[in-house]
Amino acid sequence: MRRHSRPFLYFAYKRGTTDMKHYESSDWNFALDIPRRWNSFPPVPTNSPNEVIRFASREDGNHLLIIFRQPHDPK
């Protein structure tokens, strides 16, 4: 299986085939663009205590994006 060097969302956005919407989290200080018809869901702590948010869609298959944040100790 060939792996792409950039995520699928990048290719869909650049090809202009998917309308995107901007999502910003002031709690976690990040922003990203996701397909407009995707939905956001709260984190599932039993999956990982580092999970921040989920985005999912069942349009044209099952799609799931999970954002994780992990503390970094620069020592």
Residue frames as qw, qx, qy, qz and C-alpha x, y, z in Angstrom:
[[0.000, 0.890, 0.455, 0.000, 0.00, 0.00, 0.00],
 [0.420, 0.392, -0.010, 0.819, 1.39, 3.39, -1.02],
 [0.307, -0.717, -0.436, 0.449, 1.38, 6.04, 1.68],
 [0.261, 0.832, 0.162, 0.462, 1.00, 9.70, 0.84],
 [0.473, 0.058, -0.353, 0.805, 3.37, 12.22, 2.33],
 [0.199, -0.125, 0.163, -0.958, 0.47, 14.60, 3.01],
 [0.320, 0.248, 0.800, -0.443, -2.89, 13.84, 4.63],
 [0.220, 0.477, 0.790, 0.317, -5.99, 13.15, 2.52],
 [0.021, 0.859, 0.405, -0.312, -7.62, 16.42, 3.60],
 [0.181, -0.603, 0.322, 0.707, -4.80, 18.34, 1.96],
 [0.178, 0.018, 0.787, 0.590, -5.38, 16.62, -1.37],
 [0.089, 0.659, 0.745, 0.057, -9.17, 17.00, -1.24],
 [0.069, -0.845, -0.192, 0.494, -8.84, 20.68, -0.42],
 [0.182, -0.491, 0.473, 0.709, -6.26, 21.37, -3.12],
 [0.170, 0.210, 0.836, 0.478, -8.28, 19.57, -5.78],
 [0.301, 0.014, -0.011, -0.954, -11.27, 21.72, -4.86],
 [0.437, -0.197, -0.804, -0.350, -13.54, 18.70, -4.54],
 [0.455, -0.513, -0.684, 0.248, -14.53, 19.30, -0.92],
 [0.152, -0.807, -0.030, -0.569, -15.99, 22.39, 0.74],
 [0.552, -0.034, -0.600, 0.577, -14.03, 23.05, 3.89],
 [0.364, -0.865, -0.161, -0.305, -14.89, 24.77, 7.16],
 [0.289, 0.515, -0.539, 0.601, -12.51, 26.26, 9.67],
 [0.740, -0.570, -0.356, -0.025, -12.43, 24.90, 13.23],
 [0.213, 0.586, -0.461, 0.631, -10.65, 26.70, 16.07],
 [0.717, -0.506, -0.464, 0.120, -10.13, 25.57, 19.65],
 [0.029, -0.810, 0.269, -0.520, -9.28, 28.36, 22.06],
 [0.813, -0.533, 0.186, -0.144, -9.07, 25.81, 24.90],
 [0.888, -0.136, 0.302, 0.319, -6.26, 23.88, 23.17],
 [0.032, -0.800, 0.298, 0.519, -4.88, 26.66, 20.96],
 [0.333, -0.087, 0.784, 0.517, -5.12, 24.97, 17.56],
 [0.555, 0.531, 0.088, -0.633, -7.02, 25.43, 14.32],
 [0.295, -0.088, 0.855, 0.418, -7.65, 23.28, 11.26],
 [0.544, 0.249, -0.237, -0.765, -9.85, 23.01, 8.21],
 [0.365, 0.061, 0.926, -0.075, -12.15, 20.00, 7.92],
 [0.062, -0.290, -0.742, -0.601, -14.74, 19.02, 5.31],
 [0.321, -0.226, 0.049, -0.918, -17.88, 21.11, 5.82],
 [0.764, -0.231, -0.334, -0.501, -20.21, 18.13, 6.29],
 [0.565, 0.019, -0.737, 0.370, -18.09, 16.47, 9.01],
 [0.547, -0.747, -0.187, -0.328, -19.38, 16.64, 12.60],
 [0.163, 0.507, -0.651, 0.540, -17.42, 17.26, 15.78],
 [0.802, -0.419, -0.406, -0.131, -17.72, 15.02, 18.82],
 [0.419, -0.809, 0.356, -0.205, -16.33, 15.24, 22.35],
 [0.248, 0.506, -0.821, 0.092, -13.22, 13.24, 23.25],
 [0.909, -0.237, -0.282, -0.195, -13.51, 9.66, 24.48],
 [0.237, -0.765, 0.548, -0.243, -11.30, 9.50, 27.60],
 [0.871, -0.186, 0.451, -0.059, -11.37, 5.69, 27.65],
 [0.808, 0.555, -0.002, 0.195, -9.63, 5.76, 24.27],
 [0.617, 0.181, -0.230, 0.731, -6.84, 8.05, 25.53],
 [0.294, -0.760, -0.349, 0.464, -6.54, 10.72, 28.23],
 [0.274, -0.361, 0.273, 0.849, -4.74, 12.84, 25.59],
 [0.197, 0.487, 0.706, 0.475, -7.67, 12.90, 23.17],
 [0.008, -0.217, -0.138, 0.966, -8.95, 16.46, 22.58],
 [0.572, 0.418, 0.143, -0.691, -11.74, 16.18, 19.98],
 [0.464, 0.116, 0.831, 0.284, -13.09, 13.91, 17.24],
 [0.444, 0.443, -0.179, -0.758, -14.41, 14.72, 13.78],
 [0.392, 0.056, 0.912, 0.109, -16.36, 12.13, 11.85],
 [0.549, 0.353, -0.179, -0.737, -18.46, 11.53, 8.76],
 [0.600, 0.081, 0.796, 0.000, -20.23, 8.54, 7.28],
 [0.570, 0.730, 0.021, -0.377, -20.70, 10.22, 3.93],
 [0.679, 0.605, -0.414, -0.051, -19.05, 8.14, 1.18],
 [0.724, 0.107, -0.597, 0.328, -17.66, 5.68, 3.76],
 [0.621, -0.739, -0.218, 0.147, -16.50, 6.00, 7.37],
 [0.440, 0.574, -0.225, 0.653, -14.10, 8.84, 8.11],
 [0.624, -0.743, -0.212, 0.116, -12.66, 9.65, 11.52],
 [0.409, 0.573, -0.307, 0.640, -10.13, 12.23, 12.64],
 [0.664, -0.680, -0.274, 0.145, -9.00, 12.26, 16.27],
 [0.229, 0.773, -0.298, 0.511, -6.85, 15.07, 17.67],
 [0.801, -0.420, -0.304, 0.300, -4.47, 14.23, 20.53],
 [0.071, 0.852, -0.308, 0.418, -2.37, 16.55, 22.68],
 [0.867, -0.264, -0.307, 0.291, 0.41, 15.27, 24.87],
 [0.312, -0.933, 0.146, 0.107, 2.42, 17.30, 27.37],
 [0.763, 0.462, -0.213, 0.399, 6.02, 17.88, 26.35],
 [0.585, -0.765, 0.092, 0.254, 8.82, 18.19, 28.87],
 [0.534, 0.806, -0.223, 0.121, 11.72, 19.97, 27.10],
 [0.482, -0.721, 0.498, -0.006, 14.28, 18.73, 29.65]]
